Structures are given as structure tokens and as C-alpha cells.
Amino acid sequence: MAAKIQQYTIPETCVDLESALIRAFPLERQSPQWLHRLYKDTFDGRLYQKKYLFWQETRESFYDVFVHNFKTGERLQSTACEDVVWPAVIESSVLGRKIQAITKIRALMPQISVSVKQHILHYLGGDEKTQLRLIIEYSQLMRPDGSIIPLDKRLLLLPVRGYDKPLKAVARYLERVHGLRLSQDNPLLHAMSAADQPLSRYSNTFQVGLDPEMPTDQAFKRILLDCLENMEKNETGVIEGIDSEFLHDLRVSVRRTRALLSQIPEAFPKKVLNQFEPSFAWVGKITGPLRDLDVYLLKFNDYQQALPVTEGENLMPLKRFLTRQQKIEQKKLARLLQSGRYQQLKSEWRTFLEKKDMKKPPSAVALQTVKRTADRYVWQAYKKLLKRGQVISPECPDKKLHRLRINAKKVRYLLDFFQTLYPSARIQPLMKQLKKLQDVLGDFQDLSVQAHTLQQFESQMEAERQLTPETTHAIALLIQHFDARLEQQRGAFFNQFEQFSEAAHQVESKALFHSVEGEGAA
């Protein structure tokens, strides 16, 4: 059911609005009802960013589900037979698809719950049919100590299709007699503020503000602290297995950390590198198996669609196998992320990063300005990427493209780290071009690895007696599909690298990074 809702906030000065409305219009009062309302969004607030509000209300054996669009006033309502973590369980395909298009692969997570008392009034026409519904809501929060926090009182006008006059009449009355104005206030924000609970502003988009004159070691510590904090923000989601993006983002923070330590080691004392590089490599290793399984399951529908319908169905035993393995690996990783070794790594790393200036800087790089360091190392990495890309031939082995992908990733991490040191209008086009090149190289790497990994899964399924001849045949067809796409991606690389290495881009990159000061440092 879709409706364009009109919402009003009722001020404290507006006393007994319900009685006034009943006197003014032919309204029938429904018995008041109490509701438990749970507001939800993704960990990174995707619905809020798109001006949507999602909540569910608990019934005896099902959930009423609502989504409200603050841009248009549209509200959709449906039901679900279980707690809504994924939009697929919502019975209305319209509502489910709308939410899915925004949340994508992120789970819906509880934000805050409120108790709501609703007074519902029906505007009745001459035929006793409801022509408009008015809902007055009294909401409240309960503190842990049992005390009550009252929230804003709201009036909602829910129009009925084909009856515009009652809506206009009531709206005009509210404005002229009671001075009410349409409100776009978000009740989720109001509840969070009343509970002194901040709305999550999490984003894995990397942008740490740096002063160009800041010493390199201080700038690097700021970058690395941001990476550590992002790791910690995602740990609970990984341990609880909420959705696959928590692990993805944790791994990205680990890779960023390792990239800075390895690409500009002169900025750190050797004992620090010797202590922490192997430790972060260990974190990368223990998180790899679960991430691989996550990726296969995320792409599984694509795998099925790449095959004839019957063969796609024959892959289902593989999906069941991957799902079981995913649960096993998730439990393993949850234990490791709660282990003493991991907790000690984080504690010692934070202690190092929060120390003030080093008494004995390991090199001149640690003391020079971060802008000078950025110019030097970005330019060197960029030149190396161009040089290695230019010698790639159509016949080169896969491992050369794999090494080039690593080079491209190193340049991208450096650009991420130092992007605030350069004009956004100039650095962003280069980052976008590099991202396109990375996507092609990343797809090539995935395809080259997937066939081998599928064969390993197949062998394990056979050892566990979970493999059928039909599934064996479907996997063989899927591997053939990977091989064909691998050749397509190899061709796509040359086209994308040609765009990335255009003379104009090289001139702009040299102007950005190859400063006189940076040249002297090299």
C-alpha cells in the first residue's frame, strides 16, 4: 500500500488537538493501541543518506514493516514473518526491492526502539466510508534505569485514494486554527538525540586531513590510527557474522596499514617494522579464507546465470557446501579476533601510534614534510606502474598481470593516503582512472584464481561425498566460462591501460607529484 503522508509535529502549546479535531470534522475514534517500534538501517546508514526511514512493528506472529521517503512523502507498508535483517523476507516485492536497491549487500541493523501509543481517527464520508485517516502518535523511550523519555508528539494524515477534499480541509484547519506546519523531521534522529545516542556516521571512504607542512612521521601516525579505528569499528560485525562488508572493510584497513609500512619503510624504526609487519600479515592471512568464501557466495547468482538453467540448478550442492564452510570459517575467525594475540597486537600498535615524536627518528624521511614525502613516493610508484604496464604483451603469463595489479594497488593506496595534500579537482580524475584500471586487473585476477579454487572445492566435496556427477559437470562448465572471460579481461586491460597512460594524464601527474622539492628528495 503506497501513500503520500503528511506529517506534523504537535507543539506542547497545542493542547488536546484530538478533541478539537473531533469537534471540527466527522471523525470516528478507534481504540488507542500501543506499539513497539524498532528503527533500522545499515551500519553505514545507507537508508538515512537516501532520505529513507525504515522500521518494523512487532505483532503476535509477524512484523508490520514500513518505509518512508522524506523526499516525496511516500510510505510503503508490508509484513514479514521474521525479523527483517534482509529485505528478501518482506512479503511485498515492491517494498523489498526498494530497500534492496539501497542496502545492497548490507544487513539491516537495529538503531533504536521506541514505545508508541497511537490514537487513530477515521474521517467518514456520507456513505460511512473512511476518506482520510489521522494518526496521533505519543512516543517514548525507556532508559536502562526504568525512567521514561517522552518524544515529540506527531500527527500523520494518511490520504485515501480518490478523496482529496478531506485531506485539504483538515490540512487547512491545522494550519489556520492551530498554526501547524508540515514537518520533515526524522523521528529516528529525534529518538537518537533524546537518548544521547549518536547516529552512525561510519564510512570506509578514506580521507584523512593532512597539513602539507606536517612532519611525515606525525602524518603517518594519523593515517595509521584511522586505519586501526576502522578495524575496530568492524570487528563486532565480523565476530557476529552480521554481513560480509564488515570483514571486507576490516581487511581493507589491514591492507592500507601494511601498504604504508612496506612502501615507505624509512619513516619507521626497524624494530617497529620487524614487530608489526609480520603481525599484520598474520591478520591478513587469518581473514583470507572467510573472505574468499564470502566472495563466492556473493557472486553465486552470477555463476548460475552464466550457465543454462538446468546446469545452474546443478550448482546448488556447491552453494550448500560453501555456506557450511563459511559458517565454519566465521567461527574460527571470531575466536581469533577475540584471542590474546590479536588484542595484544592492537594494544601495542595503538601505544606506538599515540606516542609523541620519536626521540631518534629513523631517517630524514620521518622529519621532512609529508607533502615532500608524498610527492616523492607517489611519483616513483606511478612511474613504476607505467613502466611495467607498457611491457605487458597479449602473450604474457597471468602472473605478470597479477604483479601489475599489486603495483596499481600500491599507487592507489598512496593516493588515498595523501589525496588531501592536492587539489581535489586535479587528484580525483587520476584516482578515477586508476580505479578503472584496478577494476579490470582485479577482475582478471579473480577469474584466474577462481578456476583453481573451484577445483579445490570440488576435491573437498568429493572427499566428503557431497559431489554428484551433475554438479561435477556444472563446475566444469563454470570453469570454461571463467577461462573465456579471462581472455576478454586480458583484452580489456590493454584498452584501459591505454586510457590510463595517455600523454595528457602523464603530464598532469608529473605536474602534481614531480615537484622540484620532491625531485631533490629522490
ZAFIKOL-191397 format. One record per residue (C-alpha): x, y negated, z negated; residue in one letter. Coordinates in Angstrom, 1 decimal. Example, Ala and Ser with C-alpha at 12.3 -4.5 7.8 and 13.67 -1.06 7.14 Angstrom:
% ZAFIKOL-191397
        u        v        w   resn
     12.3      4.5     -7.8      A
     13.7      1.1     -7.1      S
END
This chain:
% ZAFIKOL-191397
        u        v        w   resn
      0.0      0.0      0.0      M
      1.5     -3.3      1.1      A
      0.5     -6.7     -0.3      A
      1.9    -10.2     -0.5      K
      1.9    -11.0     -4.1      I
      1.6    -14.5     -5.6      Q
      3.4    -14.8     -8.9      Q
      3.1    -17.5    -11.6      Y
      4.9    -17.9    -14.9      T
      2.5    -18.9    -17.7      I
      3.9    -21.6    -19.9      P
      3.4    -21.5    -23.7      E
      1.2    -24.6    -23.4      T
     -1.3    -22.8    -21.2      C
     -3.4    -21.2    -23.9      V
     -6.0    -18.4    -23.3      D
     -5.7    -18.6    -19.5      L
     -7.6    -15.3    -19.2      E
    -10.8    -16.7    -20.8      S
    -10.6    -19.8    -18.7      A
    -10.4    -17.7    -15.5      L
    -13.4    -15.6    -16.5      I
    -15.4    -18.7    -17.1      R
    -14.4    -20.2    -13.7      A
    -14.8    -17.1    -11.5      F
    -16.9    -13.9    -11.2      P
    -14.3    -11.7    -12.8      L
    -14.7     -8.3    -14.4      E
    -12.3     -7.4    -17.1      R
    -10.6     -4.0    -17.2      Q
     -9.4     -2.4    -20.4      S
     -5.8     -3.5    -21.2      P
     -3.1     -1.0    -20.7      Q
      0.5     -0.6    -22.0      W
      3.2      0.5    -19.6      L
      6.8      1.5    -19.9      H
      8.6     -0.2    -17.0      R
     12.2      0.7    -16.0      L
     14.0     -1.6    -13.6      Y
     16.7      0.0    -11.4      K
     19.4     -1.0     -9.0      D
     22.6      0.4     -7.7      T
     25.9      0.0     -9.6      F
     26.9     -2.8     -7.2      D
     23.4     -4.5     -7.2      G
     22.6     -3.9     -3.6      R
     18.8     -4.5     -4.1      L
     19.3     -7.7     -6.1      Y
     21.7     -9.0     -3.4      Q
     19.0     -8.5     -0.8      K
     16.3    -10.2     -2.9      K
     14.5     -6.9     -3.8      Y
     13.3     -5.7     -7.2      L
     12.7     -2.0     -7.8      F
     11.0     -0.5    -10.8      W
      9.2      2.6    -11.9      Q
      6.4      3.1    -14.5      E
      6.0      6.4    -16.3      T
      2.8      8.3    -16.1      R
      1.9     11.7    -17.6      E
      3.2     13.8    -14.8      S
      4.6     11.4    -12.3      F
      6.0      7.9    -11.8      Y
      4.5      4.9    -10.2      D
      7.2      3.3     -8.0      V
      7.3     -0.4     -6.9      F
      9.5     -2.5     -4.7      V
      9.0     -6.3     -4.5      H
     10.6     -8.6     -1.9      N
     11.2    -12.0     -3.3      F
     11.8    -13.5      0.2      K
      8.4    -12.5      1.6      T
      6.3    -11.7     -1.5      G
      5.6     -8.3     -0.1      E
      5.1     -5.5     -2.6      R
      5.0     -1.8     -1.8      L
      3.8      0.9     -4.2      Q
      4.0      4.7     -4.2      S
      4.5      7.6     -6.5      T
      7.3     10.1     -7.2      A
      7.1     13.5     -9.0      C
     10.5     12.9    -10.7      E
     12.8     10.2    -12.0      D
     13.9      8.2     -8.9      V
     17.6      8.4     -8.5      V
     17.5      8.9     -4.8      W
     14.8      7.3     -2.5      P
     14.1     10.7     -0.9      A
     11.9     11.7     -3.9      V
      9.5      8.8     -3.3      I
      6.3     10.1     -1.6      E
      5.8      7.1      0.6      S
      8.2      7.4      3.6      S
      7.9      3.6      4.2      V
      8.9      2.6      0.7      L
     11.6      5.3      0.6      G
     13.1      4.3      4.0      R
     13.1      0.6      2.9      K
     15.1      1.4     -0.2      I
     17.4      3.9      1.5      Q
     18.3      1.4      4.2      A
     19.7     -0.9      1.4      I
     21.1      1.5     -1.2      T
     22.5      4.0      1.4      K
     24.7      6.5     -0.5      I
     24.5      4.8     -3.8      R
     22.2      6.1     -6.6      A
     19.6      4.0     -8.3      L
     20.6      3.4    -11.9      M
     18.7      2.1    -14.9      P
     19.2     -1.6    -15.6      Q
     16.8     -2.4    -18.4      I
     13.4     -1.2    -19.7      S
     10.5     -3.3    -21.0      V
      7.1     -2.6    -22.5      S
      4.3     -4.3    -20.6      V
      0.7     -5.0    -21.6      K
     -1.4     -5.6    -18.6      Q
     -4.8     -7.4    -18.6      H
     -6.4     -6.7    -15.2      I
     -9.2     -8.8    -13.8      L
    -11.3     -7.9    -10.7      H
    -12.7    -10.7     -8.6      Y
    -16.1     -9.3     -7.5      L
    -18.0    -10.4     -4.4      G
    -21.7    -10.3     -3.9      G
    -21.6     -6.6     -3.0      D
    -19.7     -5.9     -6.2      E
    -16.6     -5.1     -4.2      K
    -13.2     -6.2     -5.5      T
    -11.9     -9.1     -3.3      Q
     -8.9    -10.0     -5.5      L
     -7.0     -8.6     -8.4      R
     -5.5    -10.7    -11.1      L
     -2.9     -9.2    -13.5      I
     -1.7    -11.0    -16.6      I
      1.4     -9.3    -18.0      E
      2.8     -9.7    -21.5      Y
      6.2     -8.1    -21.6      S
      8.6     -7.5    -24.4      Q
     12.0     -5.9    -25.2      L
     12.7     -3.9    -28.3      M
     16.1     -4.4    -30.0      R
     18.0     -1.5    -31.4      P
     17.1     -2.7    -34.9      D
     13.4     -2.5    -34.0      G
     12.7     -6.2    -33.6      S
     10.8     -7.5    -30.6      I
     11.9    -10.0    -28.0      I
      8.9    -11.5    -26.2      P
      9.5    -12.2    -22.5      L
      7.8    -14.6    -20.1      D
      4.1    -14.2    -19.5      K
      3.2    -13.8    -15.9      R
      0.1    -13.9    -13.7      L
      0.0    -11.9    -10.5      L
     -2.5    -12.4     -7.7      L
     -2.9     -9.2     -5.6      L
     -4.9    -10.0     -2.5      P
     -7.2     -7.6     -0.8      V
     -7.0     -7.5      3.0      R
     -9.8     -9.5      4.7      G
    -10.6    -11.6      1.6      Y
     -8.6    -14.8      1.8      D
    -11.1    -17.2      0.3      K
    -11.0    -15.8     -3.3      P
     -7.2    -15.9     -3.2      L
     -7.1    -19.6     -2.1      K
     -9.8    -20.6     -4.6      A
     -8.0    -19.1     -7.6      V
     -4.6    -20.4     -6.5      A
     -6.1    -23.9     -6.0      R
     -7.7    -23.7     -9.5      Y
     -4.4    -22.6    -11.2      L
     -2.6    -25.5     -9.6      E
     -5.1    -28.3    -10.1      R
     -6.5    -27.3    -13.5      V
     -3.6    -25.6    -15.3      H
     -0.7    -27.1    -13.4      G
      0.8    -23.7    -12.4      L
      3.2    -23.4     -9.5      R
      4.2    -20.3     -7.5      L
      7.3    -18.7     -9.0      S
     10.1    -16.7     -7.5      Q
     11.6    -16.0    -10.9      D
     13.0    -12.5    -11.1      N
     11.7    -10.7    -14.2      P
     14.8     -8.4    -14.2      L
     17.1    -11.4    -14.7      L
     14.9    -12.8    -17.4      H
     14.8     -9.5    -19.3      A
     18.6     -9.1    -19.0      M
     19.2    -12.6    -20.2      S
     16.8    -12.2    -23.1      A
     18.7     -9.0    -24.1      A
     22.0    -10.8    -23.7      D
     23.0     -8.2    -21.2      Q
     24.8     -9.4    -18.1      P
     23.7     -8.2    -14.7      L
     26.4     -6.1    -13.0      S
     28.5     -8.2    -10.5      R
     30.7     -5.2     -9.5      Y
     32.2     -5.3     -6.1      S
     35.1     -3.3     -4.7      N
     35.9     -6.0     -2.2      T
     39.4     -7.1     -3.2      F
     40.2    -10.8     -3.6      Q
     42.4    -11.8     -6.5      V
     43.1    -15.6     -6.5      G
     46.8    -16.3     -6.4      L
     48.7    -19.6     -6.7      D
     51.3    -19.7     -3.9      P
     53.9    -21.0     -6.4      E
     53.3    -18.3     -9.0      M
     56.3    -16.0     -9.6      P
     56.0    -12.7     -7.9      T
     56.1    -10.5    -11.0      D
     53.2    -12.5    -12.6      Q
     51.1    -12.4     -9.4      A
     51.7     -8.6     -9.1      F
     50.6     -8.0    -12.6      K
     47.4     -9.9    -12.0      R
     46.8     -7.8     -8.9      I
     47.5     -4.6    -10.7      L
     45.4     -5.5    -13.7      L
     42.5     -6.0    -11.3      D
     43.1     -2.5     -9.9      C
     43.2     -1.0    -13.4      L
     40.0     -2.7    -14.4      E
     38.3     -1.4    -11.2      N
     39.5      2.1    -12.0      M
     38.0      1.8    -15.5      E
     34.7      0.4    -14.2      K
     34.2      3.5    -12.1      N
     35.3      6.2    -14.5      E
     32.0      6.8    -16.2      T
     30.2      7.2    -12.8      G
     32.8      9.8    -11.8      V
     32.6     11.7    -15.1      I
     28.8     11.8    -15.0      E
     28.7     12.5    -11.2      G
     26.2      9.7    -10.5      I
     27.2      9.2     -6.9      D
     30.2      9.7     -4.6      S
     31.1      6.0     -4.4      E
     32.4      5.9     -7.9      F
     35.1      8.3     -7.0      L
     35.8      6.6     -3.7      H
     36.3      3.2     -5.4      D
     38.4      4.7     -8.2      L
     40.7      6.3     -5.6      R
     40.9      3.0     -3.6      V
     42.2      1.3     -6.8      S
     44.7      4.0     -7.3      V
     45.9      3.8     -3.7      R
     46.2      0.0     -4.0      R
     48.3      0.4     -7.1      T
     50.6      2.9     -5.5      R
     50.9      0.8     -2.4      A
     52.1     -2.3     -4.3      L
     54.6     -0.2     -6.4      L
     56.0      1.5     -3.3      S
     56.1     -1.3     -0.7      Q
     57.7     -3.9     -2.9      I
     59.6     -1.9     -5.5      P
     62.2     -4.7     -6.0      E
     59.6     -6.6     -8.1      A
     59.6     -3.9    -10.8      F
     62.2     -2.4    -13.2      P
     63.4      1.0    -12.1      K
     62.2      2.6    -15.3      K
     58.7      1.3    -14.7      V
     58.7      2.8    -11.2      L
     60.1      6.1    -12.5      N
     57.4      6.3    -15.2      Q
     54.3      5.2    -13.3      F
     54.7      6.2     -9.7      E
     54.6      9.9    -10.4      P
     51.6      9.3    -12.8      S
     49.5      7.5    -10.2      F
     50.5     10.1     -7.7      A
     49.1     12.7    -10.1      W
     45.8     10.8    -10.3      V
     45.6     10.7     -6.5      G
     46.2     14.5     -6.4      K
     43.6     15.4     -9.0      I
     40.9     13.3     -7.4      T
     41.5     14.6     -3.9      G
     39.7     17.9     -3.9      P
     36.4     16.4     -5.1      L
     36.6     13.5     -2.7      R
     37.2     15.9      0.2      D
     34.0     17.8     -0.7      L
     32.1     14.6     -1.1      D
     33.0     13.6      2.4      V
     32.0     16.9      3.9      Y
     28.6     16.7      2.2      L
     28.1     13.1      3.2      L
     28.7     14.0      6.8      K
     26.9     17.3      6.8      F
     23.8     16.0      8.6      N
     26.0     14.6     11.3      D
     27.6     18.1     11.6      Y
     24.2     19.7     12.0      Q
     23.1     17.2     14.6      Q
     26.2     17.8     16.6      A
     25.1     21.4     17.2      L
     22.0     22.9     18.8      P
     19.1     23.0     16.3      V
     19.4     26.8     15.6      T
     23.2     26.5     15.1      E
     22.7     23.5     12.8      G
     20.4     25.6     10.6      E
     23.1     28.4     10.5      N
     25.4     25.9      8.8      L
     23.2     25.8      5.7      M
     25.2     28.6      3.8      P
     28.2     26.3      4.3      L
     26.3     23.4      2.7      K
     25.4     25.6     -0.3      R
     29.0     26.7     -0.7      F
     30.2     23.0     -0.5      L
     27.6     21.9     -3.1      T
     28.7     24.7     -5.5      R
     32.3     23.8     -5.1      Q
     31.6     20.1     -5.5      Q
     30.0     20.8     -8.9      K
     33.0     22.9    -10.0      I
     35.5     20.2     -8.9      E
     33.4     17.4    -10.5      Q
     33.5     19.2    -13.9      K
     37.3     19.7    -13.5      K
     37.9     16.1    -12.7      L
     35.6     14.9    -15.5      A
     37.8     16.9    -18.0      R
     41.0     15.4    -16.6      L
     39.7     11.9    -16.7      L
     39.0     12.3    -20.4      Q
     42.3     14.0    -21.0      S
     45.1     12.6    -23.2      G
     47.4     12.4    -20.2      R
     45.1     10.1    -18.3      Y
     44.2      8.0    -21.3      Q
     47.9      7.6    -22.2      Q
     48.7      6.5    -18.6      L
     46.1      3.8    -18.7      K
     47.1      2.6    -22.1      S
     50.8      2.4    -21.3      E
     50.1      0.8    -17.9      W
     48.0     -1.9    -19.5      R
     50.6     -2.6    -22.1      T
     53.2     -3.2    -19.4      F
     50.9     -5.3    -17.3      L
     49.8     -7.5    -20.2      E
     53.4     -8.2    -21.3      K
     54.6    -11.7    -20.8      K
     57.5    -12.5    -18.4      D
     60.2     -9.8    -18.3      M
     63.4    -10.6    -20.2      K
     65.6     -9.2    -17.5      K
     63.9     -9.5    -14.1      P
     65.0     -6.5    -11.9      P
     65.8     -8.7     -8.9      S
     65.4    -12.1     -7.3      A
     62.2    -10.9     -5.7      V
     60.5    -10.8     -9.2      A
     61.2    -14.5     -9.8      L
     60.7    -16.0     -6.3      Q
     57.3    -17.4     -5.4      T
     54.6    -14.9     -4.4      V
     54.0    -16.8     -1.2      K
     57.6    -16.3     -0.1      R
     57.4    -12.6     -1.1      T
     54.1    -12.2      0.8      A
     55.5    -13.9      4.0      D
     58.5    -11.6      4.0      R
     56.9     -8.2      3.3      Y
     53.7     -8.7      5.4      V
     55.8     -9.8      8.4      W
     58.1     -6.8      8.0      Q
     55.2     -4.3      7.7      A
     53.3     -5.9     10.6      Y
     56.4     -5.7     12.9      K
     56.9     -2.1     11.9      K
     53.3     -1.3     12.8      L
     53.6     -2.9     16.2      L
     56.9     -1.2     17.0      K
     55.6      2.3     16.0      R
     52.3      1.8     17.8      G
     53.9      0.7     21.0      Q
     55.8      4.1     21.4      V
     52.7      6.2     20.9      I
     52.1      8.2     24.1      S
     49.0     10.3     25.1      P
     51.0     13.4     24.6      E
     52.4     12.6     21.1      C
     51.7     15.1     18.3      P
     49.0     14.3     15.8      D
     51.4     13.7     13.0      K
     52.7     10.5     14.8      K
     49.3      9.0     14.8      L
     48.9     10.1     11.2      H
     52.1      8.2     10.3      R
     50.9      5.2     12.2      L
     47.6      5.3     10.2      R
     49.7      5.1      7.0      I
     51.6      2.1      8.4      N
     48.3      0.4      9.2      A
     47.0      1.1      5.7      K
     50.2     -0.5      4.2      K
     49.7     -3.6      6.2      V
     46.0     -3.8      5.3      R
     46.8     -3.4      1.5      Y
     49.3     -6.2      1.7      L
     46.8     -8.4      3.5      L
     44.2     -7.6      0.8      D
     46.7     -8.5     -2.0      F
     47.8    -11.8     -0.5      F
     44.8    -13.0      1.5      Q
     44.1    -15.9     -0.8      T
     47.5    -17.4      0.0      L
     46.5    -18.0      3.6      Y
     43.7    -20.0      5.3      P
     40.6    -17.7      5.4      S
     39.7    -18.8      8.9      A
     43.1    -17.5     10.1      R
     43.6    -14.4      8.0      I
     40.2    -12.9      8.3      Q
     40.3    -12.4     12.1      P
     43.6    -10.5     11.7      L
     42.1     -8.4      8.9      M
     39.1     -7.5     11.1      K
     41.2     -6.5     14.0      Q
     43.3     -4.3     11.7      L
     40.2     -2.8     10.2      K
     39.0     -1.7     13.7      K
     42.4     -0.1     14.3      L
     42.3      1.6     10.9      Q
     38.8      3.0     11.6      D
     40.0      4.6     14.9      V
     43.1      6.1     13.2      L
     41.1      7.2     10.2      G
     38.5      9.0     12.3      D
     41.4     10.7     14.3      F
     43.0     11.8     11.0      Q
     39.7     13.1      9.6      D
     39.0     15.1     12.8      L
     42.5     16.6     12.9      S
     42.2     17.7      9.3      V
     38.6     18.9      9.3      Q
     39.1     21.9     11.6      A
     41.8     23.2      9.4      H
     39.9     22.6      6.2      T
     36.7     24.3      7.6      L
     38.8     27.4      8.3      Q
     39.9     27.4      4.7      Q
     36.3     27.1      3.5      F
     35.3     29.9      5.9      E
     38.0     32.2      4.5      S
     36.9     31.4      0.9      Q
     33.3     32.1      1.8      M
     34.2     35.4      3.3      E
     36.2     36.3      0.2      A
     33.2     35.5     -1.9      E
     30.9     37.4      0.5      R
     28.8     34.3      1.3      Q
     29.6     34.3      5.1      L
     27.2     35.6      7.8      T
     28.1     36.2     11.4      P
     25.7     33.4     12.4      E
     27.5     30.9     10.1      T
     30.8     32.0     11.4      T
     29.6     31.2     15.0      H
     28.2     27.9     13.9      A
     31.5     26.9     12.2      I
     33.4     27.9     15.4      A
     31.1     25.6     17.5      L
     31.7     22.8     15.0      L
     35.4     23.1     15.2      I
     35.1     22.9     19.0      Q
     33.1     19.8     18.5      H
     35.9     18.3     16.3      F
     38.5     19.2     19.0      D
     36.5     17.4     21.7      A
     36.0     14.3     19.5      R
     39.7     14.3     18.6      L
     40.6     13.8     22.2      E
     38.0     11.0     22.5      Q
     39.5      9.2     19.5      Q
     43.0      9.6     20.9      R
     41.8      7.7     23.9      G
     40.0      5.1     21.8      A
     43.3      4.4     19.9      F
     45.0      3.0     23.0      F
     42.2      0.7     23.7      N
     42.0     -0.5     20.1      Q
     45.8     -0.9     19.7      F
     45.9     -2.9     22.9      E
     43.5     -5.4     21.4      Q
     45.3     -5.5     18.1      F
     48.7     -6.1     19.7      S
     47.5     -8.9     22.1      E
     50.1    -11.6     22.5      A
     47.8    -14.2     21.0      A
     47.4    -12.2     17.8      H
     51.1    -11.7     17.6      Q
     51.8    -15.4     17.9      V
     49.2    -16.2     15.2      E
     50.6    -13.5     12.9      S
     54.1    -14.9     13.3      K
     52.9    -18.4     12.6      A
     51.1    -17.2      9.4      L
     53.9    -15.0      8.0      F
     57.2    -15.6      9.6      H
     57.9    -18.9      7.8      S
     61.4    -20.4      7.6      V
     61.4    -19.6      3.8      E
     60.2    -16.1      4.5      G
     62.9    -15.6      7.1      E
     65.6    -16.7      4.7      G
     64.4    -14.2      2.1      A
     64.7    -11.4      4.6      A
END
